[in-house]
């Protein structure tokens, strides 16, 4: 009897060990063979879009003139157009694209829900409410408005986390509470807009939909420094996120502090989206659609963090180019309107497939 008990215990221990080993192997095999080609293709698309965005406008530069200007040559007028007017806008689009793409991928992977995106669960809405409140009610301008947006995003994220906590954090509860807060944020925004005069309301519109029209080298510096701090944190936490995707029990068996790691990942994702939103507004649906598109492209990557960031860059650059040159003659619309036109049909498709199949893909 004793021998059989010992043998059974050893067998169960072997099973657990095998589960842990297989889970570890699964967590390491994140890159499909086609991922490098997808990354290179997205990077090339981003560079082409960036060059086209800098070259094309009311005054269009040829490729040799553009390259000469970027490398320190070119006429004074070319340098002014490229270095002062267009290049900051393109660089800021690239940086905020990275932030939105990574934030969306982190939220959706961590909460295991395709709807878990900062703009769907109210974090971007919180930033917009705080910015519009400071603008219309307190008369804030410039940096104060951006700081208000940053604080608003952080406060809303903290509130959602506290409200969703019940002896641990449940992903579905987090998303549902966030969706409710997002609706509240839209209602507050509508009320604030009705209170302001026409000029203030027009200025507040950027904080409702997002745009890159006010890009400056100071904004680029803020976003670049933020990414220098946050990207290493994403890289360090990515391994823990892969373990968490296997389930809390297996992750704990692999030595992951589940709740502490989840909170750290949420804080990093919120910081990414909060800083980006504070600089350019919410840019609707960029964080929402980037990761699903990237995961479908790589066909097998569970996280696809780098492809998600590159897809977001392409989306932001493409949306801003369309908003500037292809929608209306003689005027420019905020890029967030174009990203909204892209993301809204995807949201409807996602909801319809969820209702039909009982789950999201």
Order of alpha helices (4+ residues) and beta strands (2+ residues): alpha-alpha-alpha-alpha-alpha-alpha-alpha-alpha-alpha-alpha-alpha-alpha-alpha-alpha-alpha
